[in-house]
């Protein structure tokens, strides 16, 4: 009888705790703000590619402040950043840094504004600037710190460096160790844009139609968020509720044990004597 009451009480407590934890476990889902979903509601339905996320074949990455550039001036290694020291230095210290105002300070030429230009356009600009001082100046640029960020249900979430102007969702997830067993493979979000105007697109990797070029192509600074499955959220709610259930079981167990001890008749020596006779 004791265990019956304990079990019933545990079920009641579990229901209450899990109901209270449901709001907390929902916080595990990042970017769950409905205002973000309202930015591009058509994307949430997995429909056709939105022009804001579409990437044409002639897409070129535009330089932004805090980009680090590898600069190569042909036949003038003294003006280039691709020397031996650049190869052995930490990645965050290599190359020339674009300042917050969008300018770069390079030898001989000085300060030049290049933010907003592609690497090819910036190379042409610097070639013209260097042509005033050296003959046959030809400059090529490469961005050293282009990256995307992978969050959520992957084995090693974090920053993934990319080389090309564009990358691929599958490449980024693979570089993060692949998805966990609790990943919602039909609910992978690509977040792009600014904090005030984010653009969100949902990818369903369980459908072959999602493997199209435009669906999976990324740009530098994109965020890939692999959402947790409903099973993961339920498991979290149960894990949060178990300590409370165990405490209630202990308390109720102690109470019923005490009651049983109180109702138990005290051992009498005379009863044992009469039994022997």
Order of alpha helices (4+ residues) and beta strands (2+ residues): alpha-alpha-alpha-beta-alpha-beta-beta-beta-alpha-beta-beta-beta-beta-alpha-beta-beta-alpha-beta-beta-alpha-alpha
